[in-house]
Structure formats: structure tokens, C-alpha cells
Amino acid sequence: MKGNVVPQRRRTAVPTAMIAALISLSACELDVSPSAIPVPFSVAPAPSASVGQPAYVCTAVYKILTDGALKLAGNGEQELRETFAAMSADVREAAATSIDAAQKEKIEAIAASLDRGAAAEDPKAYLAGDFESIGQELDGTCT
């Protein structure tokens, strides 16, 4: 053997031994408690008794706005319009679940603003203008 050359026999022996060990373990059964597996994290509000409550609805609307903002980054005018329209529809759905009339009104105003952004001649101007502070419409309605 010269230098760092590993004989063919040794190169195949290790993987073969590992495969044999895995095959022998495949007959074993492992019991894993469901509580041992971490719950996946989600930013979305979980449906519960709080659905319709002002804080829950605010969380849903903020999530729609945040997710939409991520989709808007670097898009052309048509994609901006489509995203604003989709966000508006989702925001209207969230508004419909609110039990607070004042909050519903504010959320409907957000949806109307998004509709204006979707219909704007220059949706990029809306993105750089009104959209930047659209979430502030909810201030004071989330308690």
C-alpha cells in the first residue's frame, strides 16, 4: 500500500457493517410518547374559544398583513395587485369573525385600503405609502 490509498476491502467493509446493523435494528420497535415530540410552532392563532374576540382577530389580521408583506417583496405591478386583492379578501374574512363592531369597522377600512392598492395605477406607490402604516389602523381595537 502506497500513501493514503485504502484497500478496496476496507472501503466496502465499513458501509456493509453499518447496513447490516441498520437492518438488524429495523426489526426493533420503538415506542415514542407523543409528549416527547415538540409541538410545531405556528404564528397563526389557534382556533379556540377566543375566535372572534378582538385580540384573536387582531392576531389574524396582523398575520395576513405580515405574510402579505413577505409576498410583496420584489414583485412586479401585477403580482402586487393580486397580492393586495388576496389580502383584502382575507382581511374581510377576519373582520366577519369579530364580535366588536368598532374593530370590524377598522378592519373593513384596512380591506378597503388594500382594495385601493390593488386598483391603484401605481401599486408600488401604495406599497411605499399607505401600506407601510396600514396595521396601525388596528391600534386600540385589540383588547
PyMOL commands that set and color helices and strands:
alter all, ss='L'
color gray80, all
select helices_A, chain A and resi 8-25+34-36+54-72+77-97+101-119+123-128+130-138
alter helices_A, ss='H'
color red, helices_A
deselect
rebuild
show_as cartoon
